[in-house]
Amino acid sequence: MQGKKTLDRHEDLMNRMATSLGADLDEAELRGDLTPEGRTDMLMACTGCTDPAACKEWLLGNGSADEAPGYCRNRGSLRELAQR
């Protein structure tokens, strides 16, 4: 089980990554494009990232982007949500 601090940090990174790609995770849930369980799965995938510091740096340098970096464990899911 992940600690609250870790979950909060990765939730922030995941939401910022989604925003940089043009995806709104809250809106996706409201539309039914993302289930609460799916969002939790994405968060758990994010907590398994081997380099969250690189993610943070990438986000600082990329206010908007077409693709998440190759190491992002949610790259495909975020791409799909951004295209809806």
N, CA, C and O atoms as a MOPAC input file, in Angstrom:
PM7 MOZYME 1SCF
protein

 N      0.83700 1    -1.18600 1     0.00000 1
 C      0.00000 1     0.00000 1     0.00000 1
 C      0.88400 1     1.25200 1     0.00000 1
 O      1.86300 1     1.33900 1     0.74000 1
 N      0.52400 1     2.19000 1    -0.82400 1
 C      1.27300 1     3.43800 1    -0.92800 1
 C      0.85200 1     4.39800 1     0.18400 1
 O     -0.30600 1     4.40000 1     0.60100 1
 N      1.78600 1     5.20600 1     0.65600 1
 C      1.47700 1     6.22000 1     1.65500 1
 C      0.76200 1     7.40600 1     1.03400 1
 O      0.84700 1     7.62700 1    -0.17400 1
 N      0.05700 1     8.16700 1     1.85800 1
 C     -0.70600 1     9.31900 1     1.37800 1
 C      0.18500 1    10.33300 1     0.67100 1
 O     -0.20300 1    10.88500 1    -0.35900 1
 N      1.36600 1    10.58100 1     1.20600 1
 C      2.27200 1    11.55500 1     0.59000 1
 C      2.65100 1    11.11700 1    -0.82800 1
 O      2.66600 1    11.93200 1    -1.75100 1
 N      2.95500 1     9.83900 1    -0.99400 1
 C      3.30700 1     9.31000 1    -2.31800 1
 C      2.11800 1     9.40200 1    -3.26200 1
 O      2.26300 1     9.82700 1    -4.40800 1
 N      0.94600 1     9.00700 1    -2.78600 1
 C     -0.25400 1     9.07200 1    -3.62500 1
 C     -0.55100 1    10.50800 1    -4.03500 1
 O     -0.85400 1    10.77100 1    -5.19900 1
 N     -0.46800 1    11.43100 1    -3.09400 1
 C     -0.73000 1    12.83700 1    -3.40800 1
 C      0.26200 1    13.37300 1    -4.43200 1
 O     -0.12100 1    14.09000 1    -5.35700 1
 N      1.53600 1    13.02700 1    -4.26700 1
 C      2.56200 1    13.50900 1    -5.20300 1
 C      2.30400 1    12.97800 1    -6.60800 1
 O      2.39200 1    13.72200 1    -7.58500 1
 N      1.99000 1    11.70200 1    -6.70500 1
 C      1.76500 1    11.11800 1    -8.02300 1
 C      0.43200 1    11.55100 1    -8.62300 1
 O      0.31400 1    11.66400 1    -9.84300 1
 N     -0.56100 1    11.79200 1    -7.79100 1
 C     -1.82000 1    12.31500 1    -8.32000 1
 C     -1.59300 1    13.68700 1    -8.94000 1
 O     -2.14700 1    13.99900 1    -9.99500 1
 N     -0.77900 1    14.50400 1    -8.28100 1
 C     -0.44900 1    15.81400 1    -8.83200 1
 C      0.29600 1    15.67500 1   -10.15700 1
 O     -0.03900 1    16.35300 1   -11.12800 1
 N      1.29400 1    14.81000 1   -10.20500 1
 C      2.04300 1    14.60100 1   -11.45300 1
 C      1.12900 1    14.09700 1   -12.56200 1
 O      1.20700 1    14.57100 1   -13.69500 1
 N      0.26400 1    13.14100 1   -12.24400 1
 C     -0.63600 1    12.56400 1   -13.24200 1
 C     -1.60400 1    13.62200 1   -13.77400 1
 O     -1.83200 1    13.70600 1   -14.98100 1
 N     -2.16900 1    14.42300 1   -12.88100 1
 C     -3.09500 1    15.46500 1   -13.31800 1
 C     -2.39200 1    16.52500 1   -14.15300 1
 O     -2.94500 1    17.01000 1   -15.14000 1
 N     -1.17700 1    16.88600 1   -13.75900 1
 C     -0.41800 1    17.86300 1   -14.54400 1
 C     -0.05000 1    17.30600 1   -15.91400 1
 O     -0.08400 1    18.03000 1   -16.90800 1
 N      0.30200 1    16.02400 1   -15.97100 1
 C      0.61600 1    15.39600 1   -17.25500 1
 C     -0.62500 1    15.39400 1   -18.13900 1
 O     -0.54700 1    15.71700 1   -19.32500 1
 N     -1.76000 1    15.03300 1   -17.57000 1
 C     -3.00800 1    15.02700 1   -18.33600 1
 C     -3.30000 1    16.41700 1   -18.88800 1
 O     -3.63200 1    16.56300 1   -20.06400 1
 N     -3.17800 1    17.42400 1   -18.05100 1
 C     -3.43400 1    18.79800 1   -18.48000 1
 C     -2.49100 1    19.20800 1   -19.59700 1
 O     -2.90900 1    19.86100 1   -20.55300 1
 N     -1.22500 1    18.83500 1   -19.48800 1
 C     -0.25200 1    19.21400 1   -20.52300 1
 C     -0.58900 1    18.58100 1   -21.86700 1
 O     -0.19300 1    19.09100 1   -22.91500 1
 N     -1.31900 1    17.47100 1   -21.83700 1
 C     -1.70400 1    16.77900 1   -23.07000 1
 C     -3.10400 1    17.16400 1   -23.53900 1
 O     -3.56600 1    16.69000 1   -24.57700 1
 N     -3.77000 1    18.01100 1   -22.78700 1
 C     -5.11100 1    18.44700 1   -23.16500 1
 C     -6.21600 1    17.53400 1   -22.66800 1
 O     -7.33600 1    17.58700 1   -23.17700 1
 N     -5.92400 1    16.70100 1   -21.68900 1
 C     -6.93400 1    15.80900 1   -21.11700 1
 C     -7.33500 1    16.32900 1   -19.74400 1
 O     -6.48800 1    16.76500 1   -18.96400 1
 N     -8.62000 1    16.28100 1   -19.45700 1
 C     -9.14300 1    16.67300 1   -18.14800 1
 C     -9.72100 1    15.41600 1   -17.51200 1
 O    -10.77800 1    14.94000 1   -17.92800 1
 N     -9.03800 1    14.87600 1   -16.51100 1
 C     -9.45600 1    13.61000 1   -15.92200 1
 C    -10.80000 1    13.71700 1   -15.21500 1
 O    -11.59000 1    12.77400 1   -15.25200 1
 N    -11.07300 1    14.84700 1   -14.57500 1
 C    -12.37800 1    15.02900 1   -13.92800 1
 C    -13.49000 1    15.02300 1   -14.96800 1
 O    -14.51100 1    14.36000 1   -14.79100 1
 N    -13.29000 1    15.75300 1   -16.03900 1
 C    -14.28400 1    15.80600 1   -17.11600 1
 C    -14.45400 1    14.43700 1   -17.76400 1
 O    -15.57000 1    14.04000 1   -18.09900 1
 N    -13.35300 1    13.71900 1   -17.94100 1
 C    -13.42600 1    12.37500 1   -18.52600 1
 C    -14.27300 1    11.45000 1   -17.65400 1
 O    -15.02700 1    10.62600 1   -18.17100 1
 N    -14.15100 1    11.58400 1   -16.34800 1
 C    -14.99100 1    10.78100 1   -15.44700 1
 C    -16.45300 1    11.17400 1   -15.58800 1
 O    -17.32400 1    10.30700 1   -15.65700 1
 N    -16.72900 1    12.46500 1   -15.63200 1
 C    -18.11300 1    12.92600 1   -15.76400 1
 C    -18.74900 1    12.45300 1   -17.06800 1
 O    -19.93600 1    12.12600 1   -17.09800 1
 N    -17.96900 1    12.41600 1   -18.13800 1
 C    -18.46800 1    11.94800 1   -19.44300 1
 C    -18.61200 1    10.43500 1   -19.49300 1
 O    -19.28000 1     9.90400 1   -20.38000 1
 N    -18.00000 1     9.74600 1   -18.56100 1
 C    -18.02200 1     8.28900 1   -18.57400 1
 C    -16.89500 1     7.67900 1   -19.38000 1
 O    -16.88000 1     6.47000 1   -19.61000 1
 N    -15.94300 1     8.50400 1   -19.81700 1
 C    -14.79700 1     8.00100 1   -20.57500 1
 C    -13.73600 1     7.38600 1   -19.66600 1
 O    -12.86000 1     6.65900 1   -20.13500 1
 N    -13.81400 1     7.67200 1   -18.38200 1
 C    -12.85700 1     7.16400 1   -17.40400 1
 C    -13.62900 1     6.78300 1   -16.14900 1
 O    -14.29600 1     7.62300 1   -15.54500 1
 N    -13.54000 1     5.53700 1   -15.76700 1
 C    -14.21200 1     5.09600 1   -14.54500 1
 C    -13.36500 1     5.47700 1   -13.33300 1
 O    -12.15600 1     5.67300 1   -13.46100 1
 N    -13.98200 1     5.58100 1   -12.16900 1
 C    -13.18200 1     5.82600 1   -10.96400 1
 C    -12.11800 1     4.74400 1   -10.76000 1
 O    -11.00500 1     5.03400 1   -10.32200 1
 N    -12.46700 1     3.50800 1   -11.07700 1
 C    -11.49900 1     2.41900 1   -10.95100 1
 C    -10.35600 1     2.59000 1   -11.93700 1
 O     -9.19900 1     2.32500 1   -11.61100 1
 N    -10.68900 1     3.03700 1   -13.15300 1
 C     -9.66700 1     3.28500 1   -14.16100 1
 C     -8.71400 1     4.38700 1   -13.73600 1
 O     -7.50800 1     4.30800 1   -13.96600 1
 N     -9.26900 1     5.40900 1   -13.11600 1
 C     -8.42400 1     6.50600 1   -12.62800 1
 C     -7.51000 1     6.01600 1   -11.50600 1
 O     -6.33900 1     6.38800 1   -11.44400 1
 N     -8.05000 1     5.18200 1   -10.62700 1
 C     -7.22900 1     4.60700 1    -9.56000 1
 C     -6.12900 1     3.73800 1   -10.14400 1
 O     -4.99400 1     3.76800 1    -9.66800 1
 N     -6.45700 1     2.95900 1   -11.17600 1
 C     -5.44400 1     2.13300 1   -11.83700 1
 C     -4.34100 1     3.00300 1   -12.43200 1
 O     -3.16100 1     2.66400 1   -12.34600 1
 N     -4.73200 1     4.12800 1   -13.03600 1
 C     -3.73600 1     5.04200 1   -13.59200 1
 C     -2.84100 1     5.59800 1   -12.48900 1
 O     -1.62800 1     5.70800 1   -12.66400 1
 N     -3.44000 1     5.94800 1   -11.36100 1
 C     -2.65400 1     6.47400 1   -10.24600 1
 C     -1.68000 1     5.42400 1    -9.73000 1
 O     -0.52200 1     5.73200 1    -9.44900 1
 N     -2.14200 1     4.19500 1    -9.60600 1
 C     -1.25800 1     3.12500 1    -9.13200 1
 C     -0.11700 1     2.89000 1   -10.12300 1
 O      1.01500 1     2.62800 1    -9.71700 1
 N     -0.41600 1     2.98400 1   -11.42100 1
 C      0.64000 1     2.85700 1   -12.42600 1
 C      1.65400 1     3.98400 1   -12.25900 1
 O      2.86100 1     3.76300 1   -12.35000 1
 N      1.15900 1     5.18100 1   -12.01600 1
 C      2.04100 1     6.33600 1   -11.83700 1
 C      2.94200 1     6.15200 1   -10.61800 1
 O      4.11800 1     6.51400 1   -10.66100 1
 N      2.40800 1     5.59900 1    -9.54200 1
 C      3.23400 1     5.41200 1    -8.34600 1
 C      4.34600 1     4.40400 1    -8.58000 1
 O      5.31100 1     4.35500 1    -7.81700 1
 N      4.22100 1     3.59500 1    -9.63400 1
 C      5.26700 1     2.63900 1    -9.97300 1
 C      6.36100 1     3.22100 1   -10.84900 1
 O      7.29500 1     2.51500 1   -11.22900 1
 N      6.25400 1     4.50600 1   -11.17300 1
 C      7.25700 1     5.17400 1   -12.00400 1
 C      8.62200 1     5.10000 1   -11.33100 1
 O      8.74900 1     5.30800 1   -10.12400 1
 N      9.62700 1     4.80500 1   -12.12500 1
 C     10.97600 1     4.69700 1   -11.57800 1
 C     11.69800 1     6.04100 1   -11.49700 1
 O     12.76800 1     6.12900 1   -10.89400 1
 N     11.12500 1     7.09400 1   -12.09900 1
 C     11.81400 1     8.38500 1   -12.07600 1
 C     10.83100 1     9.55100 1   -12.02900 1
 O     10.74100 1    10.31200 1   -12.99200 1
 N     10.09000 1     9.70900 1   -10.92600 1
 C      9.15200 1    10.82300 1   -10.84100 1
 C      9.83900 1    12.18900 1   -10.91200 1
 O      9.21300 1    13.17400 1   -11.30300 1
 N     11.10700 1    12.25600 1   -10.54000 1
 C     11.83100 1    13.53000 1   -10.64000 1
 C     11.96800 1    13.95100 1   -12.10200 1
 O     11.85900 1    15.13600 1   -12.41700 1
 N     12.20500 1    12.99200 1   -12.99500 1
 C     12.28500 1    13.30800 1   -14.42900 1
 C     10.93400 1    13.77600 1   -14.94000 1
 O     10.86100 1    14.67500 1   -15.77800 1
 N      9.87400 1    13.17700 1   -14.44600 1
 C      8.52500 1    13.58400 1   -14.83200 1
 C      8.28500 1    15.03400 1   -14.41700 1
 O      7.78800 1    15.84100 1   -15.20200 1
 N      8.63900 1    15.34800 1   -13.19500 1
 C      8.47200 1    16.71200 1   -12.69600 1
 C      9.25100 1    17.70200 1   -13.55100 1
 O      8.73700 1    18.76700 1   -13.89100 1
 N     10.47700 1    17.36100 1   -13.89800 1
 C     11.29400 1    18.22900 1   -14.75600 1
 C     10.67400 1    18.36300 1   -16.14500 1
 O     10.64400 1    19.45700 1   -16.70900 1
 N     10.18300 1    17.26000 1   -16.69400 1
 C      9.55200 1    17.28700 1   -18.01200 1
 C      8.35500 1    18.22300 1   -17.97600 1
 O      8.16300 1    19.02700 1   -18.88800 1
 N      7.55000 1    18.12100 1   -16.92700 1
 C      6.36500 1    18.96800 1   -16.80900 1
 C      6.73500 1    20.44200 1   -16.70300 1
 O      6.02700 1    21.29500 1   -17.23800 1
 N      7.82300 1    20.74900 1   -16.02500 1
 C      8.26600 1    22.14000 1   -15.91100 1
 C      8.66200 1    22.71100 1   -17.26700 1
 O      8.50400 1    23.90900 1   -17.50100 1
 N      9.17100 1    21.87600 1   -18.15600 1
 C      9.62400 1    22.33700 1   -19.46000 1
 C      8.62800 1    22.15500 1   -20.58700 1
 O      8.90400 1    22.54700 1   -21.72100 1
 N      7.47300 1    21.56900 1   -20.30200 1
 C      6.49200 1    21.27900 1   -21.34900 1
 C      5.09400 1    21.66000 1   -20.88500 1
 O      4.34800 1    20.82000 1   -20.38000 1
 N      4.74500 1    22.92400 1   -21.05700 1
 C      3.41300 1    23.37700 1   -20.66200 1
 C      2.31100 1    22.67500 1   -21.41500 1
 O      1.23400 1    22.42700 1   -20.87200 1
 N      2.57900 1    22.35700 1   -22.66400 1
 C      1.63900 1    21.55300 1   -23.44500 1
 C      2.45200 1    20.69000 1   -24.39800 1
 O      3.53300 1    21.06800 1   -24.85100 1
 N      1.90200 1    19.53100 1   -24.68200 1
 C      2.61600 1    18.57700 1   -25.53600 1
 C      1.60700 1    17.67800 1   -26.23000 1
 O      0.45500 1    17.57200 1   -25.80700 1
 N      2.05400 1    17.03500 1   -27.29700 1
 C      1.20700 1    16.08400 1   -28.01600 1
 C      1.29200 1    14.68800 1   -27.42600 1
 O      0.34800 1    13.90600 1   -27.53800 1
 N      2.41300 1    14.37100 1   -26.80000 1
 C      2.64300 1    13.02800 1   -26.24800 1
 C      3.32600 1    13.13300 1   -24.89800 1
 O      4.14200 1    14.02500 1   -24.66000 1
 N      2.98100 1    12.21800 1   -24.03100 1
 C      3.71400 1    12.08500 1   -22.76900 1
 C      5.07900 1    11.47900 1   -23.08300 1
 O      5.24300 1    10.83500 1   -24.11900 1
 N      6.04600 1    11.67400 1   -22.21600 1
 C      7.35500 1    11.06200 1   -22.46000 1
 C      7.24800 1     9.54200 1   -22.50000 1
 O      6.33700 1     8.95700 1   -21.91200 1
 N      8.17500 1     8.91800 1   -23.19000 1
 C      8.14000 1     7.47300 1   -23.39400 1
 C      8.11900 1     6.65200 1   -22.12500 1
 O      7.60000 1     5.53600 1   -22.12300 1
 N      8.66900 1     7.17800 1   -21.04700 1
 C      8.70600 1     6.42400 1   -19.79500 1
 C      7.40000 1     6.50800 1   -19.00500 1
 O      7.24900 1     5.81200 1   -18.00100 1
 N      6.45800 1     7.34100 1   -19.43400 1
 C      5.20200 1     7.51800 1   -18.69400 1
 C      4.35500 1     6.25100 1   -18.78200 1
 O      4.02200 1     5.79300 1   -19.87500 1
 N      4.01600 1     5.69900 1   -17.64500 1
 C      3.23800 1     4.46300 1   -17.58500 1
 C      1.78200 1     4.67700 1   -17.99600 1
 O      1.05700 1     3.70800 1   -18.22400 1
 N      1.35300 1     5.91700 1   -18.09000 1
 C     -0.01800 1     6.22700 1   -18.50300 1
 C     -0.07500 1     6.86500 1   -19.88900 1
 O     -1.09100 1     7.44900 1   -20.26600 1
 N      0.98700 1     6.75700 1   -20.62600 1
 C      1.08600 1     7.42200 1   -21.92700 1
 C     -0.08600 1     7.08100 1   -22.84800 1
 O     -0.71700 1     7.97800 1   -23.40800 1
 N     -0.37400 1     5.80600 1   -23.00200 1
 C     -1.45700 1     5.39200 1   -23.89300 1
 C     -2.81800 1     5.84400 1   -23.40400 1
 O     -3.62600 1     6.34500 1   -24.18600 1
 N     -3.07800 1     5.67200 1   -22.12600 1
 C     -4.36900 1     6.08300 1   -21.55700 1
 C     -4.57000 1     7.58500 1   -21.68600 1
 O     -5.65300 1     8.04300 1   -22.04900 1
 N     -3.53700 1     8.34200 1   -21.39300 1
 C     -3.64900 1     9.79700 1   -21.49400 1
 C     -3.83100 1    10.23800 1   -22.93900 1
 O     -4.57300 1    11.18100 1   -23.21100 1
 N     -3.16200 1     9.56600 1   -23.86500 1
 C     -3.32700 1     9.88900 1   -25.28500 1
 C     -4.78300 1     9.68000 1   -25.69400 1
 O     -5.37900 1    10.53500 1   -26.34800 1
 N     -5.34900 1     8.53800 1   -25.30800 1
 C     -6.74400 1     8.23900 1   -25.64800 1
 C     -7.69800 1     9.26800 1   -25.04900 1
 O     -8.60600 1     9.74100 1   -25.73200 1
 N     -7.50300 1     9.61300 1   -23.79500 1
 C     -8.39000 1    10.57700 1   -23.14600 1
 C     -8.26800 1    11.96000 1   -23.76800 1
 O     -9.26400 1    12.67600 1   -23.87400 1
 N     -7.08100 1    12.34400 1   -24.17500 1
 C     -6.87900 1    13.65300 1   -24.79800 1
 C     -7.55100 1    13.73000 1   -26.16300 1
 O     -7.92500 1    14.81600 1   -26.60500 1
 N     -7.71000 1    12.59900 1   -26.83200 1
 C     -8.30200 1    12.57700 1   -28.16900 1
 C     -9.82500 1    12.55700 1   -28.14400 1
 O    -10.45600 1    12.68900 1   -29.19300 1
 N    -10.42300 1    12.39700 1   -26.98000 1
 C    -11.89200 1    12.34200 1   -26.88800 1
 C    -12.48000 1    13.70900 1   -26.70700 1
 O    -13.70000 1    13.84800 1   -26.61200 1

